[in-house]
Amino acid sequence: MKKIHVLWIVLDLLFLIVFNALFFTMGGTDHNVSVWMSYGFIHFAYLMLLITPILIRGGKSSAVFGFSLYSISAAYFLIEFVTGVVFILIAPESYKTALLLQICIAGLYGIILVSHMIANERTVDAEEKRQHQVTYIKDASVRLKSLVENIDDKETKKKIEKVYDVFYSSPVKSHPNMSLMENDILMSVFELERAVSSGDKQKIISLAESLLRSINERNRQLKTYQN
């Protein structure tokens, strides 16, 4: 285990060590239900603060997600800590007030935390979708440009240049219903690469014309989904 990991574990345990040392040294082990209940809620709040990193979804905005979730968990811990300590010091005989108040605080925390996690999931999904769309245009454009640069025959070069120009100027933003057609277009680009490698001029021209029609059809259909 790396030294930095050990230091983080020690740092995480410091609160538990200090809090429990004070709790048992100053109050002993003879407490009523409300005190033990508050003791448990404080530990639960601290545990949630520690496991917050596990709840953070990876992505370009993970730092923002982490900050928001950490803020929520930290706020809950501080509120619960103050509330729990007050009940520990007062030590009311009836546990109902302590239980109801701390359950309400925990419930509110849970609602806010889960709501933010759902929003974060949607944001990450949107980012991944956007990245897929950008990759679709970028990858195929690079492949087509490479074909243009490696073809000497003027007729086939002109055909592929036209496909490249239309593809490069195509909308990046896509729609879920277009995924099948876009995959077919990518497969056609791969097939065109193989035709260029084999030097089959007629097949190159045929595939280029077919690819051009497919790209134009994709862009046409995409407009209907975006309107």
ZAGU-786568 format. One line per 4 residues: number of its first residue (from 1); their letters; for each residue y, x, z of N, C-alpha, C, CB. Coordinates in Angstrom, 2 decimals. Glycine has a CB too. Layout:
BEGIN
NUM) a) Y,X,Z,Y,X,Z,Y,X,Z,Y,X,Z  ...
This chain:
BEGIN
1) mkki) -1.20,0.85,0.00,0.00,0.00,0.00,1.25,0.88,0.00,0.00,-0.96,1.23  2.21,0.57,-0.84,3.42,1.36,-0.93,4.27,1.20,0.33,4.23,0.96,-2.16  5.04,2.26,0.60,5.86,2.28,1.81,6.84,1.13,1.83,6.60,3.60,1.92  7.42,0.80,0.66,8.40,-0.29,0.58,7.79,-1.62,0.98,8.99,-0.38,-0.82
5) hvlw) 6.52,-1.84,0.61,5.83,-3.08,0.97,5.60,-3.16,2.47,4.49,-3.18,0.22  5.24,-2.01,3.05,5.03,-1.96,4.50,6.33,-2.27,5.23,4.50,-0.57,4.92  7.43,-1.71,4.73,8.73,-1.95,5.36,9.14,-3.42,5.28,9.81,-1.08,4.70  8.84,-4.05,4.15,9.16,-5.48,4.00,8.33,-6.31,4.97,8.92,-5.94,2.55
9) ivld) 7.07,-5.96,5.13,6.20,-6.69,6.06,6.72,-6.54,7.49,4.74,-6.18,5.96  7.12,-5.32,7.85,7.67,-5.07,9.18,8.94,-5.89,9.39,7.97,-3.58,9.38  9.79,-5.91,8.36,11.03,-6.67,8.45,10.75,-8.16,8.63,11.89,-6.45,7.20  9.76,-8.67,7.89,9.40,-10.09,8.00,8.85,-10.42,9.38,8.36,-10.46,6.93
13) llfl) 8.14,-9.48,9.99,7.52,-9.72,11.29,8.49,-9.56,12.46,6.35,-8.80,11.47  9.61,-8.90,12.22,10.55,-8.63,13.32,11.02,-9.91,14.01,11.76,-7.87,12.80  11.37,-10.91,13.22,11.84,-12.16,13.84,10.75,-12.77,14.72,12.27,-13.17,12.75  9.53,-12.84,14.18,8.42,-13.43,14.93,8.16,-12.67,16.23,7.15,-13.46,14.08
17) ivfn) 8.21,-11.35,16.15,7.96,-10.52,17.33,9.04,-10.74,18.39,7.90,-9.04,16.95  10.32,-10.67,17.96,11.43,-10.83,18.90,11.47,-12.24,19.47,12.77,-10.50,18.21  11.33,-13.24,18.59,11.40,-14.64,19.06,10.28,-14.95,20.05,11.32,-15.60,17.85  9.06,-14.55,19.72,7.93,-14.83,20.61,8.02,-14.04,21.91,6.62,-14.51,19.90
21) alff) 8.53,-12.82,21.83,8.71,-12.02,23.05,9.69,-12.70,24.00,9.21,-10.60,22.71  10.80,-13.18,23.46,11.79,-13.87,24.29,11.24,-15.20,24.81,13.08,-14.11,23.49  10.57,-15.92,23.92,10.05,-17.24,24.28,9.07,-17.16,25.46,9.36,-17.90,23.07  8.11,-16.26,25.37,7.07,-16.18,26.41,7.53,-15.40,27.64,5.81,-15.53,25.84
25) tmgg) 8.46,-14.44,27.45,8.95,-13.68,28.59,9.87,-14.53,29.47,9.70,-12.43,28.12  10.75,-15.28,28.83,11.72,-16.08,29.57,11.17,-17.44,30.00,12.96,-16.29,28.73  10.23,-17.99,29.22,9.75,-19.33,29.55,8.29,-19.43,29.94,9.97,-20.21,28.42  7.55,-18.36,29.74,6.14,-18.40,30.06,5.35,-19.25,29.07,5.94,-18.94,31.45
29) tdhn) 4.22,-19.77,29.51,3.35,-20.57,28.64,3.24,-22.03,29.07,1.98,-19.95,28.61  3.90,-22.36,30.17,3.82,-23.73,30.69,5.00,-24.54,30.16,3.81,-23.73,32.25  4.77,-25.26,29.06,5.83,-26.06,28.44,5.32,-27.45,28.12,6.36,-25.37,27.16  6.27,-28.37,27.97,5.87,-29.73,27.61,5.73,-29.85,26.08,6.91,-30.76,28.14
33) vsvw) 5.36,-31.04,25.63,5.06,-31.27,24.21,6.28,-31.02,23.32,4.56,-32.69,23.99  7.46,-31.46,23.75,8.67,-31.32,22.92,8.99,-29.86,22.66,9.86,-32.01,23.59  8.75,-28.99,23.67,9.03,-27.57,23.51,8.04,-26.94,22.53,8.97,-26.84,24.88  6.74,-27.21,22.70,5.74,-26.65,21.80,5.92,-27.17,20.38,4.33,-26.97,22.30
37) msyg) 6.36,-28.41,20.28,6.61,-28.99,18.96,7.76,-28.26,18.27,6.93,-30.51,19.08  8.82,-28.02,18.99,9.97,-27.30,18.44,9.59,-25.86,18.10,11.14,-27.31,19.43  8.77,-25.26,18.93,8.25,-23.91,18.68,7.50,-23.88,17.34,7.32,-23.45,19.84  6.68,-24.88,17.12,5.91,-24.96,15.88,6.78,-25.18,14.66,4.89,-26.06,15.97
41) fihf) 7.79,-26.06,14.76,8.68,-26.33,13.64,9.49,-25.09,13.26,9.63,-27.49,13.98  9.91,-24.32,14.24,10.66,-23.09,13.95,9.79,-22.11,13.17,11.16,-22.42,15.27  8.54,-21.98,13.59,7.63,-21.09,12.87,7.34,-21.60,11.46,6.31,-20.94,13.65  7.23,-22.92,11.31,7.00,-23.49,9.98,8.18,-23.20,9.06,6.77,-25.01,10.08
45) aylm) 9.41,-23.37,9.59,10.61,-23.11,8.79,10.67,-21.65,8.36,11.87,-23.49,9.57  10.30,-20.75,9.26,10.33,-19.32,8.93,9.24,-19.00,7.90,10.14,-18.46,10.20  8.08,-19.62,8.05,7.00,-19.42,7.08,7.43,-19.87,5.68,5.74,-20.20,7.52  8.11,-21.00,5.59,8.59,-21.48,4.29,9.59,-20.51,3.68,9.24,-22.87,4.44
49) llit) 10.41,-19.88,4.54,11.36,-18.88,4.05,10.60,-17.68,3.46,12.31,-18.42,5.18  9.51,-17.29,4.11,8.74,-16.14,3.65,7.99,-16.40,2.34,7.76,-15.72,4.72  7.50,-17.63,2.18,6.70,-17.92,0.98,7.54,-18.43,-0.19,5.63,-18.94,1.31  8.84,-18.52,0.00,9.72,-18.99,-1.08,9.55,-18.20,-2.37,11.17,-18.92,-0.63
53) pili) 9.38,-16.85,-2.34,9.20,-16.11,-3.59,8.02,-16.59,-4.42,9.02,-14.64,-3.30  6.98,-17.11,-3.76,5.80,-17.60,-4.48,6.15,-18.85,-5.28,4.65,-17.91,-3.49  7.16,-19.58,-4.83,7.53,-20.85,-5.46,8.46,-20.67,-6.65,8.18,-21.76,-4.45  8.92,-19.43,-6.86,9.90,-19.18,-7.92,9.18,-18.98,-9.25,10.76,-17.93,-7.60
57) rggk) 9.54,-19.77,-10.23,8.96,-19.68,-11.57,9.60,-18.53,-12.32,9.13,-21.01,-12.35  8.77,-17.72,-12.98,9.30,-16.60,-13.75,10.05,-17.06,-14.99,8.17,-15.67,-14.15  10.93,-16.21,-15.48,11.71,-16.54,-16.67,13.02,-15.77,-16.66,11.98,-18.05,-16.74  13.82,-15.98,-17.69,15.09,-15.28,-17.78,16.02,-15.64,-16.63,15.76,-15.59,-19.10
61) ssav) 15.89,-16.85,-16.13,16.77,-17.32,-15.05,16.12,-17.23,-13.69,17.21,-18.74,-15.32  15.08,-16.41,-13.56,14.35,-16.34,-12.29,15.24,-15.90,-11.13,13.18,-15.39,-12.41  16.22,-15.03,-11.42,17.13,-14.59,-10.36,17.95,-15.76,-9.84,18.07,-13.48,-10.88  18.41,-16.62,-10.76,19.18,-17.80,-10.36,18.30,-18.77,-9.60,19.80,-18.49,-11.60
65) fgfs) 17.06,-18.98,-10.11,16.12,-19.87,-9.42,15.84,-19.37,-8.01,14.81,-19.99,-10.21  15.62,-18.05,-7.91,15.30,-17.46,-6.61,16.43,-17.64,-5.62,14.99,-16.00,-6.77  17.66,-17.44,-6.10,18.82,-17.58,-5.21,18.95,-19.01,-4.69,20.10,-17.17,-5.93  18.76,-19.99,-5.59,18.91,-21.39,-5.18,17.82,-21.80,-4.19,18.87,-22.30,-6.40
69) lysi) 16.56,-21.39,-4.46,15.47,-21.75,-3.55,15.59,-21.01,-2.22,14.11,-21.44,-4.20  15.99,-19.75,-2.28,16.21,-18.99,-1.05,17.30,-19.63,-0.20,16.57,-17.53,-1.37  18.37,-20.07,-0.86,19.48,-20.70,-0.14,19.03,-21.96,0.58,20.62,-21.03,-1.11  18.19,-22.75,-0.10,17.69,-23.99,0.49,16.79,-23.69,1.68,16.92,-24.82,-0.57
73) saay) 15.86,-22.74,1.49,14.94,-22.38,2.58,15.67,-21.73,3.74,13.84,-21.44,2.07  16.65,-20.90,3.44,17.43,-20.24,4.50,18.24,-21.27,5.29,18.38,-19.18,3.90  18.83,-22.23,4.58,19.61,-23.27,5.26,18.70,-24.10,6.16,20.32,-24.19,4.22  17.51,-24.42,5.65,16.56,-25.20,6.46,16.15,-24.41,7.70,15.31,-25.57,5.63
77) flie) 15.87,-23.13,7.52,15.45,-22.31,8.66,16.54,-22.25,9.73,15.08,-20.89,8.20  17.78,-22.01,9.30,18.89,-21.91,10.27,19.10,-23.22,11.02,20.18,-21.50,9.55  19.07,-24.34,10.27,19.25,-25.65,10.91,18.10,-25.93,11.87,19.34,-26.76,9.84  16.88,-25.66,11.43,15.71,-25.91,12.28,15.71,-24.98,13.49,14.42,-25.72,11.47
81) fvtg) 16.12,-23.74,13.29,16.15,-22.78,14.39,17.10,-23.25,15.48,16.56,-21.39,13.88  18.31,-23.64,15.07,19.29,-24.12,16.06,18.78,-25.38,16.75,20.66,-24.40,15.38  18.26,-26.32,15.94,17.74,-27.58,16.50,16.57,-27.31,17.45,17.30,-28.53,15.37  15.64,-26.47,17.00,14.47,-26.16,17.82,14.83,-25.48,19.13,13.52,-25.30,17.05
85) vvfi) 15.76,-24.52,19.07,16.18,-23.81,20.29,16.83,-24.76,21.27,17.14,-22.66,19.94  17.64,-25.70,20.76,18.28,-26.69,21.63,17.23,-27.50,22.37,19.21,-27.62,20.82  16.22,-27.96,21.65,15.16,-28.75,22.29,14.33,-27.90,23.25,14.25,-29.37,21.23  14.15,-26.62,22.92,13.41,-25.72,23.82,14.17,-25.53,25.13,13.16,-24.35,23.14
89) liap) 15.50,-25.40,25.03,16.31,-25.20,26.23,16.43,-26.48,27.06,17.70,-24.71,25.84  16.57,-27.60,26.36,16.69,-28.88,27.07,15.34,-29.32,27.62,17.26,-29.97,26.15  14.30,-29.10,26.82,12.92,-29.46,27.19,12.79,-30.90,27.66,12.42,-28.53,28.29  13.17,-31.87,26.80,13.06,-33.27,27.21,11.60,-33.68,27.43,13.69,-34.19,26.16
93) esyk) 11.40,-34.58,28.39,10.05,-35.02,28.70,9.43,-35.80,27.54,10.05,-35.87,29.96  10.25,-36.64,26.90,9.77,-37.41,25.74,9.85,-36.54,24.49,10.59,-38.72,25.56  8.78,-36.52,23.75,8.73,-35.69,22.54,9.21,-36.43,21.30,7.33,-35.19,22.32  9.45,-37.75,21.43,9.72,-38.57,20.24,11.01,-38.17,19.54,9.80,-40.03,20.63
97) tall) 12.07,-37.94,20.29,13.35,-37.55,19.67,13.22,-36.23,18.93,14.45,-37.45,20.73  12.59,-35.25,19.57,12.40,-33.94,18.95,11.55,-34.05,17.69,11.74,-32.97,19.93  10.49,-34.86,17.77,9.60,-35.03,16.63,10.30,-35.71,15.46,8.37,-35.83,17.04  10.96,-36.84,15.74,11.60,-37.61,14.67,12.71,-36.80,14.00,12.18,-38.92,15.22
101) lqic) 13.55,-36.14,14.79,14.66,-35.38,14.22,14.16,-34.23,13.36,15.57,-34.85,15.33  13.19,-33.49,13.84,12.71,-32.33,13.10,11.86,-32.72,11.90,11.92,-31.43,14.02  11.20,-33.86,11.96,10.48,-34.37,10.79,11.49,-34.77,9.71,9.58,-35.57,11.16  12.59,-35.40,10.12,13.63,-35.80,9.17,14.25,-34.57,8.49,14.73,-36.62,9.88
105) iagl) 14.51,-33.54,9.28,15.07,-32.30,8.73,14.09,-31.66,7.74,15.42,-31.30,9.87  12.81,-31.60,8.14,11.78,-31.03,7.27,11.59,-31.87,6.00,10.45,-30.91,8.02  11.64,-33.18,6.16,11.49,-34.06,5.00,12.62,-33.91,4.02,11.39,-35.50,5.45  13.86,-33.82,4.53,15.02,-33.62,3.67,14.92,-32.28,2.94,16.32,-33.69,4.49
109) ygii) 14.49,-31.28,3.67,14.29,-29.95,3.07,13.25,-30.03,1.95,13.84,-28.93,4.14  12.15,-30.72,2.20,11.10,-30.85,1.19,11.59,-31.54,-0.06,9.93,-31.61,1.76  12.37,-32.60,0.11,12.90,-33.34,-1.05,13.82,-32.46,-1.88,13.66,-34.60,-0.59  14.73,-31.76,-1.21,15.70,-30.90,-1.92,14.97,-29.75,-2.61,16.76,-30.35,-0.94
113) lvsh) 14.00,-29.14,-1.89,13.27,-28.00,-2.45,12.46,-28.41,-3.68,12.34,-27.40,-1.39  11.71,-29.49,-3.57,10.87,-29.93,-4.70,11.74,-30.36,-5.88,9.95,-31.10,-4.26  12.87,-31.02,-5.60,13.78,-31.44,-6.68,14.29,-30.23,-7.46,14.98,-32.23,-6.11  14.65,-29.16,-6.73,15.12,-27.95,-7.40,13.98,-27.27,-8.16,15.71,-26.98,-6.37
117) mian) 12.77,-27.32,-7.62,11.63,-26.72,-8.31,11.33,-27.45,-9.61,10.39,-26.72,-7.41  11.45,-28.77,-9.60,11.23,-29.56,-10.82,12.28,-29.22,-11.86,11.27,-31.08,-10.50  13.55,-29.12,-11.41,14.64,-28.76,-12.33,14.43,-27.36,-12.90,16.01,-28.84,-11.62  13.96,-26.44,-12.06,13.69,-25.07,-12.52,12.56,-25.03,-13.55,13.35,-24.18,-11.33
121) ertv) 11.52,-25.84,-13.31,10.40,-25.91,-14.25,10.87,-26.38,-15.62,9.30,-26.84,-13.72  11.73,-27.39,-15.61,12.25,-27.91,-16.88,13.10,-26.87,-17.60,13.09,-29.18,-16.64  13.89,-26.12,-16.83,14.73,-25.08,-17.42,13.89,-23.98,-18.04,15.67,-24.49,-16.37  12.84,-23.55,-17.32,11.96,-22.50,-17.84,11.22,-22.97,-19.08,10.95,-22.06,-16.77
125) daee) 10.74,-24.22,-19.07,10.05,-24.77,-20.24,10.98,-24.79,-21.45,9.53,-26.19,-19.95  12.25,-25.16,-21.20,13.24,-25.19,-22.29,13.50,-23.78,-22.81,14.56,-25.84,-21.81  13.55,-22.80,-21.90,13.76,-21.41,-22.31,12.59,-20.91,-23.15,13.94,-20.51,-21.08  11.37,-21.24,-22.72,10.19,-20.80,-23.45,10.13,-21.45,-24.84,8.91,-21.14,-22.66
129) krqh) 10.49,-22.71,-24.89,10.52,-23.42,-26.17,11.54,-22.79,-27.09,10.82,-24.92,-25.97  12.71,-22.48,-26.53,13.77,-21.85,-27.31,13.32,-20.48,-27.83,15.05,-21.71,-26.46  12.64,-19.73,-26.97,12.15,-18.41,-27.36,11.12,-18.51,-28.49,11.56,-17.69,-26.16  10.25,-19.53,-28.39,9.25,-19.75,-29.43,9.92,-20.06,-30.76,8.29,-20.88,-29.04
133) qvty) 10.97,-20.88,-30.70,11.68,-21.26,-31.93,12.36,-20.05,-32.56,12.72,-22.36,-31.63  12.99,-19.23,-31.73,13.66,-18.03,-32.23,12.63,-17.07,-32.83,14.46,-17.33,-31.10  11.49,-16.92,-32.15,10.43,-16.03,-32.63,9.88,-16.50,-33.97,9.29,-15.95,-31.61  9.75,-17.81,-34.13,9.24,-18.38,-35.38,10.11,-17.95,-36.56,9.19,-19.93,-35.29
137) ikda) 11.42,-18.10,-36.45,12.33,-17.73,-37.52,12.39,-16.21,-37.67,13.73,-18.30,-37.26  12.49,-15.51,-36.55,12.66,-14.06,-36.58,11.44,-13.35,-37.17,12.93,-13.54,-35.18  10.26,-13.74,-36.71,9.04,-13.07,-37.15,8.81,-13.27,-38.65,7.83,-13.60,-36.36  8.93,-14.53,-39.09,8.70,-14.80,-40.51,9.77,-14.16,-41.38,8.66,-16.32,-40.76
141) svrl) 11.02,-14.13,-40.91,12.11,-13.53,-41.68,11.88,-12.03,-41.87,13.47,-13.78,-41.00  11.45,-11.37,-40.81,11.18,-9.93,-40.89,10.05,-9.65,-41.88,10.80,-9.37,-39.49  9.01,-10.48,-41.85,7.88,-10.29,-42.77,8.30,-10.50,-44.23,6.73,-11.25,-42.40  9.09,-11.55,-44.45,9.54,-11.83,-45.82,10.48,-10.74,-46.33,10.25,-13.19,-45.87
145) kslv) 11.36,-10.26,-45.47,12.28,-9.19,-45.87,11.50,-7.93,-46.23,13.29,-8.90,-44.74  10.46,-7.65,-45.46,9.63,-6.48,-45.75,8.94,-6.61,-47.10,8.58,-6.28,-44.64  8.51,-7.83,-47.42,7.87,-8.07,-48.73,8.87,-7.84,-49.87,7.31,-9.51,-48.80  10.09,-8.33,-49.68,11.12,-8.17,-50.70,11.37,-6.69,-50.97,12.43,-8.86,-50.27
149) enid) 11.43,-5.90,-49.91,11.73,-4.47,-50.04,10.59,-3.68,-50.68,12.05,-3.89,-48.69  9.38,-4.23,-50.63,8.22,-3.49,-51.13,7.69,-3.99,-52.47,7.12,-3.54,-50.12  8.43,-4.89,-53.13,8.01,-5.42,-54.43,8.90,-4.85,-55.52,8.04,-6.97,-54.45  8.28,-4.34,-56.57,9.04,-3.76,-57.69,9.24,-4.77,-58.81,8.32,-2.53,-58.23
153) dket) 8.28,-5.66,-59.02,8.39,-6.64,-60.10,9.57,-7.57,-59.85,7.07,-7.45,-60.23  10.47,-7.67,-60.83,11.71,-8.43,-60.64,11.48,-9.91,-60.45,12.62,-8.22,-61.82  10.52,-10.47,-61.19,10.29,-11.91,-61.12,9.76,-12.33,-59.74,9.30,-12.35,-62.21  8.75,-11.61,-59.27,8.19,-11.95,-57.96,9.17,-11.61,-56.84,6.86,-11.21,-57.73
157) kkki) 9.92,-10.53,-57.04,10.93,-10.14,-56.04,11.98,-11.24,-55.88,11.60,-8.81,-56.43  12.41,-11.79,-57.01,13.41,-12.84,-56.98,12.89,-14.10,-56.29,13.86,-13.18,-58.41  11.61,-14.42,-56.52,10.99,-15.60,-55.91,10.96,-15.46,-54.38,9.55,-15.81,-56.46  10.53,-14.29,-53.93,10.42,-14.08,-52.49,11.80,-13.97,-51.84,9.60,-12.81,-52.20
161) ekvy) 12.76,-13.39,-52.57,14.14,-13.32,-52.06,14.69,-14.72,-51.79,15.05,-12.57,-53.05  14.38,-15.65,-52.69,14.84,-17.02,-52.53,14.20,-17.67,-51.30,14.54,-17.83,-53.79  12.91,-17.41,-51.13,12.21,-17.93,-49.94,12.84,-17.35,-48.68,10.69,-17.59,-50.01  13.12,-16.05,-48.71,13.71,-15.38,-47.55,15.08,-15.96,-47.22,13.83,-13.86,-47.80
165) dvfy) 15.91,-16.15,-48.24,17.27,-16.67,-48.02,17.24,-18.06,-47.39,18.04,-16.72,-49.34  16.36,-18.94,-47.91,16.26,-20.30,-47.37,15.70,-20.28,-45.96,15.37,-21.19,-48.28  14.70,-19.43,-45.75,14.08,-19.36,-44.43,15.06,-18.81,-43.40,12.82,-18.49,-44.48  15.79,-17.76,-43.77,16.72,-17.10,-42.86,17.85,-18.04,-42.44,17.31,-15.85,-43.51
169) sspv) 18.24,-18.93,-43.35,19.33,-19.86,-43.06,18.83,-21.17,-42.45,20.11,-20.16,-44.34  17.51,-21.27,-42.20,16.96,-22.50,-41.62,17.38,-22.64,-40.16,15.42,-22.49,-41.73  17.48,-23.88,-39.68,17.85,-24.11,-38.27,16.84,-23.49,-37.32,17.97,-25.62,-37.99  17.34,-22.82,-36.30,16.45,-22.22,-35.30,15.91,-23.30,-34.37,17.19,-21.14,-34.48
173) kshp) 16.77,-24.22,-34.00,16.35,-25.30,-33.09,15.34,-26.19,-33.80,17.58,-26.14,-32.61  14.21,-26.38,-33.16,13.13,-27.15,-33.77,12.86,-28.43,-33.00,11.87,-26.31,-33.85  11.69,-29.02,-33.26,11.27,-30.26,-32.60,9.75,-30.18,-32.41,11.69,-31.54,-33.45  9.23,-30.72,-31.28,7.79,-30.66,-31.04,6.94,-31.19,-32.19,7.46,-31.43,-29.80
177) nmsl) 7.44,-32.20,-32.89,6.68,-32.78,-33.99,6.57,-31.85,-35.20,7.32,-34.08,-34.42  7.36,-30.77,-35.19,7.36,-29.85,-36.33,6.43,-28.66,-36.12,8.78,-29.36,-36.60  5.80,-28.58,-34.97,5.00,-27.39,-34.63,3.86,-27.16,-35.62,4.45,-27.52,-33.23  3.17,-28.23,-36.03,2.05,-28.09,-36.96,2.52,-27.58,-38.32,1.32,-29.44,-37.13
181) mend) 3.60,-28.14,-38.82,4.15,-27.71,-40.11,4.63,-26.26,-40.03,5.30,-28.64,-40.55  5.26,-25.90,-38.93,5.76,-24.53,-38.77,4.62,-23.53,-38.70,6.63,-24.43,-37.51  3.53,-23.90,-38.07,2.36,-23.02,-38.03,1.77,-22.84,-39.43,1.28,-23.60,-37.08  1.76,-23.92,-40.21,1.27,-23.84,-41.60,2.15,-22.91,-42.43,1.22,-25.24,-42.24
185) ilms) 3.46,-22.99,-42.18,4.40,-22.12,-42.91,4.14,-20.65,-42.57,5.87,-22.50,-42.58  3.93,-20.38,-41.28,3.62,-19.00,-40.87,2.33,-18.51,-41.50,3.53,-18.91,-39.35  1.33,-19.38,-41.56,0.06,-19.01,-42.20,0.27,-18.70,-43.68,-0.98,-20.13,-42.03  1.17,-19.46,-44.31,1.47,-19.22,-45.72,2.16,-17.88,-45.93,2.34,-20.35,-46.27
189) vfel) 3.00,-17.52,-44.96,3.67,-16.20,-45.04,2.62,-15.09,-44.96,4.72,-16.04,-43.90  1.65,-15.24,-44.05,0.58,-14.25,-43.93,-0.23,-14.17,-45.23,-0.35,-14.59,-42.73  -0.49,-15.33,-45.82,-1.25,-15.38,-47.07,-0.46,-14.72,-48.20,-1.59,-16.84,-47.45  0.86,-14.91,-48.18,1.72,-14.28,-49.19,1.68,-12.75,-49.04,3.18,-14.80,-49.07
193) erav) 1.63,-12.29,-47.81,1.52,-10.85,-47.57,0.24,-10.29,-48.19,1.55,-10.55,-46.06  -0.85,-11.01,-48.02,-2.13,-10.56,-48.58,-2.09,-10.55,-50.11,-3.28,-11.46,-48.09  -1.42,-11.56,-50.68,-1.30,-11.63,-52.14,-0.48,-10.46,-52.68,-0.68,-12.95,-52.57  0.59,-10.12,-51.95,1.43,-8.98,-52.37,0.63,-7.69,-52.28,2.71,-8.88,-51.49
197) ssgd) -0.18,-7.57,-51.23,-1.01,-6.35,-51.06,-2.02,-6.20,-52.19,-1.74,-6.39,-49.71  -2.53,-7.34,-52.65,-3.53,-7.29,-53.73,-2.90,-7.17,-55.11,-4.41,-8.53,-53.67  -1.57,-7.44,-55.20,-0.86,-7.32,-56.47,-1.11,-8.47,-57.42,-1.25,-6.05,-57.14  -1.55,-9.61,-56.92,-1.83,-10.78,-57.75,-0.51,-11.53,-58.01,-2.89,-11.73,-57.07
201) kqki) 0.09,-11.26,-59.16,1.41,-11.79,-59.47,1.44,-13.31,-59.51,1.89,-11.25,-60.79  0.49,-13.93,-60.19,0.47,-15.39,-60.29,0.31,-16.05,-58.93,-0.64,-15.84,-61.22  -0.54,-15.47,-58.12,-0.74,-16.03,-56.79,0.50,-15.86,-55.94,-1.94,-15.37,-56.11  1.19,-14.73,-56.09,2.43,-14.48,-55.34,3.47,-15.54,-55.69,2.98,-13.07,-55.63
205) isla) 3.64,-15.78,-57.00,4.62,-16.77,-57.46,4.24,-18.16,-56.98,4.72,-16.75,-58.99  2.97,-18.50,-57.08,2.50,-19.82,-56.65,2.73,-20.02,-55.14,1.01,-19.99,-56.98  2.38,-19.01,-54.35,2.55,-19.10,-52.90,4.03,-19.16,-52.52,1.87,-17.92,-52.19  4.86,-18.39,-53.22,6.30,-18.37,-52.94,6.92,-19.73,-53.21,7.00,-17.29,-53.78
209) esll) 6.53,-20.34,-54.33,7.06,-21.67,-54.66,6.58,-22.72,-53.66,6.65,-22.07,-56.09  5.29,-22.63,-53.28,4.74,-23.56,-52.30,5.42,-23.38,-50.93,3.22,-23.36,-52.17  5.67,-22.14,-50.57,6.31,-21.83,-49.29,7.74,-22.34,-49.28,6.29,-20.31,-49.02  8.43,-22.20,-50.41,9.81,-22.69,-50.51,9.87,-24.20,-50.34,10.41,-22.29,-51.87
213) rsin) 8.92,-24.91,-50.95,8.87,-26.37,-50.79,8.59,-26.75,-49.33,7.79,-26.97,-51.72  7.70,-26.02,-48.70,7.35,-26.33,-47.31,8.53,-26.10,-46.37,6.16,-25.47,-46.86  9.26,-25.02,-46.61,10.42,-24.72,-45.75,11.49,-25.78,-45.93,10.99,-23.32,-46.07  11.75,-26.14,-47.18,12.75,-27.19,-47.44,12.33,-28.53,-46.83,12.98,-27.34,-48.95
217) ernr) 11.04,-28.83,-46.90,10.54,-30.07,-46.31,10.67,-30.04,-44.79,9.06,-30.31,-46.72  10.37,-28.89,-44.21,10.53,-28.73,-42.76,11.98,-28.95,-42.35,10.07,-27.33,-42.31  12.90,-28.35,-43.08,14.32,-28.51,-42.75,14.79,-29.95,-42.96,15.17,-27.55,-43.61  14.24,-30.61,-44.00,14.62,-32.00,-44.26,14.14,-32.91,-43.14,14.05,-32.47,-45.60
221) qlkt) 12.88,-32.73,-42.75,12.33,-33.57,-41.67,13.03,-33.30,-40.34,10.83,-33.32,-41.52  13.40,-32.03,-40.16,14.07,-31.66,-38.90,15.39,-32.38,-38.74,14.30,-30.15,-38.85  16.07,-32.61,-39.83,17.35,-33.33,-39.78,17.17,-34.76,-39.28,18.00,-33.34,-41.18  16.04,-35.39,-39.67,15.80,-36.77,-39.25,15.56,-36.86,-37.75,14.61,-37.35,-40.01
225) yqn) 14.96,-35.80,-37.15,14.71,-35.80,-35.71,15.97,-35.48,-34.92,13.63,-34.79,-35.37  16.87,-34.74,-35.54,18.09,-34.32,-34.84,19.20,-35.36,-34.94,18.57,-33.01,-35.40  19.07,-36.28,-35.89,20.10,-37.31,-36.03,19.90,-38.44,-35.03,20.11,-37.88,-37.46
